[in-house]
């Protein structure tokens, strides 16, 4: 096929080669990833983002080279070159050029449309969010896969619907890419509290406030740090909503999102662990009550500069998909499932010692945990080393499984740096308001009564298991004899720093 003389120049030919080669590579990768399921998160980057840039660059070089060649021909005074643009389809060269132009343009438009569509959906995929920056995002991605929302796409919560938040997220993503490439990111990664979309636009697409939240039974297995790792069970009736659907959200934990009630607060820090000022507004009755913490006072001048926030889902469910369990909790799960054998004496106590130690990286953690288990049983229970070595291997693998899913030393990410506001064991959570210290000017107090949120139906060891009926509640009994101290102090004052 003969083409215009201006096409035959080094720049246009190089552009054609670049474009052609990139088209072939893109087609090869698309076929390989579709038919043979090979590739991964990085292959998508090459197919839909990197290679198309070179393809477009090659296509741009073709007209640039032709224009430069045409100018040279014109300057040399070659006959047959007119001053204006003249299209003569009877000229075979021009006809070939027009046909080739339309074919290439059609293919390019088609590929651009498909590529843009694929690129859009790829940047919205979980693997793009979690695997592209593997080291940086590994803690969040691993925790997400273990969460109740593991089948909910990342963008459904972090972006949501609408073009405005999509654009905002992509602009934010550009800085994040720069931070990763320039190694400017913090360790651990900060929780994006202030840039999160409101819960009513994300969470409430599935968990809407008008939905009735009924009571729920919660069974917990804990293991003590005695020689037998004694099992301690507790069964709770969680008062998530009202006792009957006709009452709606007039009581229970989710009373806080009742449409007729507004709870506002001012936190003393960005992590929102201390709430010295709380305001209750009832839109139906018109009642407004302001509560102030009598110990954590708020400077009147600071009150004007700090954020006044209306409570929503994220104020309690602040780690809905990226929850890192503390060692005592994930060890209890592994003991209950049998992944750490209970037959090993003092295994819970040993696990707490090893897992609450800070290690510089995962390889060191594995080495020290494995060495710690072997040394402990070699020194204290040599018979176990001789008679049941398989139990030690199983315990080591179980401990490392829990460690790998919840503690990421390279990114300094773990339960301790990401407060979880559900409950009140390791962090203040509910006790941020319900600590008995928030008092109004007319001496109203935000209650600390445990029965507001849950009733204890059963508790204790297998030998001393205390039960009651579904309508009654037991008085909490601490596994260790600490008298009435649990009534005076927040659980987190001990449990966060227990080991």
C-alpha positions, 0 to 999 in steps of 0.5 A: 500500500502506497502512502503519501510521501510525507509519511516516509520519515524517521519520526512517523515510522518510529511512531508507527512501530511504537504504536503497533508494538504496544497494540500487540503487547496489549492484545497479548496481555488481555488474551493471557489474563482473560483466557489463562487467568495470569497476571495480577494487580500489576498486569492491569496497571500495564494493560490499562494505564502504562501501555496506552500512554506509549500507544498514544505517544506513538500515534502522536508521533505519526502526524508530527513527523508528517508535518515536519516532512511536508515542510521540508518538501515545501521548502525544497520546492518539490513539484506537486505540493500545493499551498492549501489542503487539497483532498483528491480521492482519485489519487490512489495515494490519498485514497489509501491514506484516507482509508488507513486513517479511518481504519486506525481512527476507528480501532483507536476509538474502540480501544480507547473506549474499552481501555477507559472502561476497563481502567475505570473499573480496574481502579475501582477494584479491591486488588487495585486498592489493596495489592498495588502498594503491597507493603503500605496497604498490606495491613489494611487489606489483610484486615479487610479480608478477615472482616464482615465486609470482605465481599463489599468493594473498597470503593463502596465505602471509601468513595460511594456513589456520585461523580464529586466523591469519585473525583475527590478520591482520585485527586486524593489518590494522586497524592497517595501515589506520590507519597508511596513513590517518594516514601513520604507515607507515615508508619502506621498509616493514619486513619482518614477520619476527616476525609471519610464520606458521611455514614448516611451516604455509605453505611446506611445504603445497607444499614438504614436507621429505619431498619429494626435491630433486634436483640442478639445473643453473644457467646464469648470464650476466654482463656485464663493465664493459669497453668491449665489455660482455664476456659471462661465463658460469658453469654450476653444479651446485646440490646442492639435495638428495642425489645419489640419492633413496634418500639423502633429505636426508642431504646437500646444501643442504636437509640443513638441513631434514632431520627428524633435524637441528635447527639453532638460532641466535641473531642479533645483530639483527632482520634476522638478517644476523649469526649469532654463535651456532649450535647443531647437534642430531642427534636420531638420534645425540644429538650436540649441537655449539655453534658461536661466531663467533670475530670476532662474539662474543655477550655472555653477558648478551645471549644470554639476551635475544635470540631463540633460533630454529630454522632453517626455510625462511624463514631462507634463502628470506626473499624468496621472493615479494618479491625486488628484484634489484640493478642488476648482476643485472637489467641482466645479465638485460636484456642477455641478453634483448636488451632493452638492446642489447649493440651499444652500447659500454660500456653495462654500465658506464654502466648501473651508474653510472646505476642505482646513483645515488639519485633522489628519485622515478621521474620524476626517475630517468627524466629523469636516466637518459635524459639520462645515456645521451644525454650519454655517447654524445654525448660519447664515441661521437657516431657512435652518436647519428647512426647508431643513435638507435634503440639509445639509445631501446631502452637507455633503455626497457630501463634504465627497465623494470629500474629500475621493477620493482626500485627504488621511490624514493618508498617508499625500497624496493630490493634494498639495504634488503631483504637476500636470504639466498639465495646469498652475492654481495650479502649474506652469506646462506650465509656467515652460518654458512659463513664459516669463523669458527664454531668449537666448543669442540672445534675443529670448524668450520662448513665454508666449502667451496663444493663443499658446495652447488655444483660449477662445471661451466663458466666464462669468456668465449666465447673462453676457456671452461673446462669439465669433466665432470658429476662434477668441479668447476672451481676458481672463477676470478674475472672480474677478476684478484684473485688468491686474495682471493676465498678470504679475503673474503666476496663481499658485501664487494665486490659490495654496495658495488662501484658 
